[in-house]
Amino acid sequence: MNVIDLRSDTITKPTQAMRDAMANAVVGDDVYGEDKTVNQLQEMAAEITGKQAGLYVPSGTMGNLAAILAHCNRGDEIILGNQAHTYLNEAGGIAALGGVHSFAIPNQADGTLDLDNIIDAIRDSSDAHHPITRLITLENTHNGCGGVPLSEAYTQAVGELAKKHGLKVHLDGARLFNAAVALGVEPRALTEPLDSVTFCLSKALCAPVGSVICGSKEFIARAHRIRKQLGGGMRQAGIVAAAGIVALEQMVEQLAEDHRRAKELIIGLAKIPGILVDPEGQHTNMVYFELNPEVQISTETFVVELARRGLKIGEVGKRRFRLVTHHWFSDEDLATALQLIGEILSQK
Ligand SMILES: *Cc1c(COP(=O)(O)O)cnc(C)c1O
C-alpha cells in the first residue's frame, strides 16, 4: 500500500540527487575543520542568510540551543513567544543546560510578538532583583501559529527595537525558506536585520539530517565551542552535509508546489461535510482542520481509520488535526487524501 504521510515535513526522505551527492562527497575531519563539504555548506548558508559565517549542527534543536547559549550568560533572560518551538518543544534545554531564563509573552495569531509587549518585558538591569534581558527570539515560519510567515517589515522592526535596547535577536528559522518563498523575498531579507538564525535542512528540503546556525564570525566561534560541549562535533559529516548542499541548490523553489497543494487541500477539505476549516488559516505548507461536533467519530478512531486506509495525519488537539504538505506528496496523493477523508466522514 502506498502510504500518504502528512504528519510532518520531517518525514521526507532524501532525493536521488542527494543520495548520489552523499555517495560521492569529499570528506575530512570536521572537528579539525577539514571537511570540505561541510565547509562549503556553511559558506553557502552564510551567503544565503547574509551573515559572516555558518555552523553545521545535527538538529534544529541543537542549533537554537547553541545559538541562545552563545548569546547569553547563565541567569540571563530571553524574551520569546508562548507558542515558540523553543519554549514548548525543545525539552527546556536552554534552562537545563544553559541556565537561561525564559520570559514568554503571547504570540499573536500571525506568529508575531507585539512590539509593546516586548518592550514591557525588558527588565531594568540596574535592579539587582531582575535577571538581565539579553535576547529576543522569533520564529519564521511560525509552526505553532499554523506555519505563518513573518514579514520583512516586521523583522526589521524587531531588529531596530532590539538595537535601541541593546538586545540581540535570534531567529528560529527552521522553515525560513518556506517563509521566503511564501512572501516572495530573498531569505536574507528575513535574517539580515537580526543577529543570528538557525534553519533546518531536514524538513521540507528533504535532507536526511542537519541544520545550520549563521551569524557573525565572533558569534559562530562561540557557538562552535558550545557545539563541542554539547557533543555535536561530528567527524566526516560531509556525507550528510552533501545532501544539505543539494537541498539548498535544488529544493527551495519546489516549496511553492508544497504551498499550492496545501491551498488545494484546504479548499477540498472545506467542501467535505463535517469538516471545519478556516480558508484564511493556510499560509505555507500547513493545514489545520477540526471535526464538526455533530460528527459521531472520536479523534482517535478518525486517525486510526485513516491510517488503516493509508493516510497518516497529525493530531494536535481534541478533534483538531494537522496536515503538512511536502516534496513526496503529489497531486495524485492530494486527490486520494481528500477522497479518504470524505469516505470516512460520509459513513458517520
Ligand atoms: C522542527 C523545529 C525545530 C527543531 O528542529 P529539529 O531538527 O527537529 O531538532 C525548531 N524550531 C521549529 C520551529 C521547528 O519546527
The ligand as an ORCA input file, in Angstrom:
! r2SCAN-3c Opt
* xyz 0 1
  C      11.451     21.272     13.858
  C      11.640     22.558     14.526
  C      12.751     22.803     15.344
  C      13.721     21.719     15.758
  O      14.361     21.046     14.745
  P      14.850     19.539     14.961
  O      15.779     19.335     13.820
  O      13.628     18.691     14.924
  O      15.551     19.463     16.281
  C      12.908     24.076     15.854
  N      12.019     25.042     15.595
  C      10.945     24.850     14.825
  C      10.023     25.975     14.551
  C      10.699     23.600     14.279
  O       9.609     23.397     13.529
*
